[in-house]
Structure formats: structure tokens, C-alpha cells
Amino acid sequence: MRRRVVITGLGAVTPLGVGAEALYSRWAAGDCGILDGAGACTDFEPSELLSVKEMRRLDRFSQFALVAAGEAVADAGWDGALPYDPMRVGCIIATGIGGIQTIELQHDVLRDRGPARMSPLGIPAQMSNAAAAAVSMKFGLKGQMYSVVSACSSGAHAIGCALRMIQYDDADAVVVGGAEATLTPFGFGSFNSMQALSPTGISRPFDARRDGFVMGEGAGVLVLEEAGAAAARGAKVLGEVTGYGSTSDAYHLTAPEPSGDAATRAIELALNDARIGPDEVDYVNAHGTSTQLNDAAETAALKRALGEARARKVPVSSTKSAVGHLLGAAGAVEAVATVKTLSTRMIPPTVGYEVPDPDCDLDYVPGEARPLVMSNGHPPVAISNSFAFGGHNVTLVFRGAES
Amino acid sequence: MATVTAEQVEARVVETLASFGPDADQITRGSTFEELDIDSLDLVELAQVVEDDYGVVLKGDDMKELKTVGDAIDLIVSRAD
């Protein structure tokens, strides 16, 4: 029998504040953490949360990851000693871009003062596996440890890898998430040149007025444990990861493939992996970026994968309406928000959604949060989509805890 | 560089090491880098500061021999003469 994987801890650093509860409760209240066209983590004060050494050695994306991981590990009741053989605890922290602030800073030093004055921390702080390494060192996690890089689906891919790691008995638990800190001149300049960012600075997924995404920063981390082991130690179970599906468009560097075949297939694969049908999906946490192309393509893929009738019945909302697009952290932060949604049985809205678009004709939970209706009387089920530059498509399936 | 005193070097070294993590009042001439959690990456940064301030070039082989804060101060002062 396949090993089951439960969620026992959640942590987040987002534009809505430090903490998974700040993310979920403020989003559910209809708050938006975007200011002046960016979702910055203005409440994140490194000197209050990290040691001097951690602050100096870690790029901002790794700082977010370390703080979110600390919250998740404490939430799982792991404070102090690990409940497992450390060699059986994995760690995957994804990022889309990595330590770009470090690169920009050290490139200035290189240009202005020469290579001999570059910090010895330049490469180790910017490398994409730096956040995973920092989390592993801080909490003594000695199983498989690495990063996953797939742009805006990085965080979701990481959770898929962690799910398989436990299912295949390569680990009993995994600390998994994603982190990103790209609100830099290079980040804004490059995304602006692509005309990917919203010129109005408003993230309103699925709304007819949507005009691009708003870049955000932050991290989301989850603690996953094998269900039997979690039960044996009396862990509080927050939910379960039951399915994972992933495909690639093989089409274009940045544009989604118009037919949506591969995105549709990712959703179908995830449902098959979870051994459920479309009628059992109670909520969709959409990728919903607020770009013209993504939101229309995602809507089309949902209709094909779930069937028109079911797709029209299932509430769909986008976390990005409240925090912007956290790129490589998005899949993990949205997983945290989805698990909280399933736990509270209350679906946060797509904040700011008002004007329907004929190409986006599903129920995007306008206005305010609403109670989650369970179609089958069992713990509710949600899917969370992540798509990315490069043509990545990832869908995760989550089941809420027994009430 | 002849005007550099051991006291000036000590103050600069302590200030620099303190910026890497340990409390300044923890740092004495007798403190070992190990007990201060100062590692090879920190020492490279210290060497960069020393070269900027005193024109003293410390290479990897020089640093390997250093065990205490006093060792570093003495080496810098001797090279700065």
C-alpha cells in the first residue's frame, strides 16, 4: 500500500505579514498586501528574527525560508529534538531566481572595486540551494536536501518531490517549501521589459481589467510526515497531500501553449494520483496571475480537466490577488493558504475581482470569503495549480483534516 | 604605515569580528576563532578589511596558522611595520 503523507506544520512570510495565520486570515478578510505595485514583506524585520551571522550569510530569499521553516517546524511540535532519525528527514526549499540581491550587490563590488574585494559569501549566498542548506543546518535535517528550480512552479514542484520522497520510503518527513526575493532593479527591469508586470500595479486575476502580474516576495514552508509515523507520535494533522501531476508545454519560453493540453493533463494526472474524480474537488486554488494569457488558459484547462459542468460549480480563487506573484515561492505559499482554507472550511475571495471576462467564466469567489461546501460529506479536497515560464505545469491535490 | 599601533589594530579587528556575529565584549586577544564561531569565510573578509586599512596582504597560508584574535593582531602589526 502506498505510504500516505500528512501535513503537520505550516509557516509563511508574505506581504500580508510574518506567519501562516497572517497570510490566511488577512487574505480571507479581503486584505491586500500590495503597495505601490509590489508585494513587499514590509513586516519582515530580519534583526528581530535572525542572528547577526544568519543575516550576514543569507540572501533575503534564504532569510524568508529560514523564518518560515522555523514557524513550520514549531507548528509541527518539533521544537528541540527531531521526532525522527535525522537521516530520515529531508529538506527541499525551491526558488525560481535565487539570491539575486547578492548577485547585484557583488556585481557592483566587482565593477567598482575589482574581483579581489568581492565577498567570499557571494556565491554561497546567491546559489539556489542556499535556502535549503540554511534550513537543513539550522534544524539538523540530514536526509536528502536540495532545491528545485522551475520558475513560478518551483514551490509546487518541491512539494511534489517531497510527497514522492516520503511515498517511496526515502524519508519519514520532509521540510519543504519555496522562497523568493526578487524585488530588485534587475527583477523589476527584466520583468518590465517583458511587459509581464501590471502597469497599474493591481493584481486582479480573472478580472477583465487585468493587465499583468504584480511581483511579490516571501516564503512558504510545510512539514510533511508519513501518516503512520505522525499518528504514532500524536502529531496534530492539518491535512494531507494526496496527489501530484506535472507536465511541460514544450512550446515557448514565456507564453502558455494555447490549447492548454499539457496544463489540462497536469490536473488530470494529479486527480488520478489522488485517486479521485472531478466531482470530489471542492475548491481550486488557482495559479491566477492576473496576466491576460495565464488566467484565460488556466480557465480553459480547468474546464477541460474537470468538465464544464463541474468547473462551473467549483469555487476558484487566487492567492495572488492578496499578495501578488511570489514566483518560486508561490506554489508553497499557496499550498499553505490552501491547507488553511481546508482546515477553516472558509474560502478566501479573489480580492478586487469585479468585471467578468468572457474568457474567464468560472466562479472566482468575488467579494468576500464564503463557507466551503463539501460535495461529498468527507474532508474537503482542493487542487492548487502552478504554471511557469519555461512551460511547466504542476497541480497538487490536498485533503483537509478530519474535523 | 609606521604610525599604526597595536591598539588601533586591535580595535579595528574587534570591531570587524563583532560585525560578523559575536558580541564585542566577548572578543579578547585570548579568544579563539573557534569559540567565537569565526570560520574561514569570516577570516577572508577580515583580510579584506585589513588590506584596505593597513595595506597588509594576508593569504590563505597566513590565515591557516591563526588560532586566536591575538595571533591575528600580532601578525597584522608585524606586517604593517
Chai-1 contact restraints between the chains, C-beta under 6 A:
chainA,res_idxA,chainB,res_idxB,connection_type,confidence,min_distance_angstrom,max_distance_angstrom,comment,restraint_id
A,V52,B,G21,contact,1.0,0.0,6.0,A-B,restraint_1
A,K53,B,G21,contact,1.0,0.0,6.0,A-B,restraint_2
A,P120,B,L41,contact,1.0,0.0,6.0,A-B,restraint_3
A,P120,B,V44,contact,1.0,0.0,6.0,A-B,restraint_4
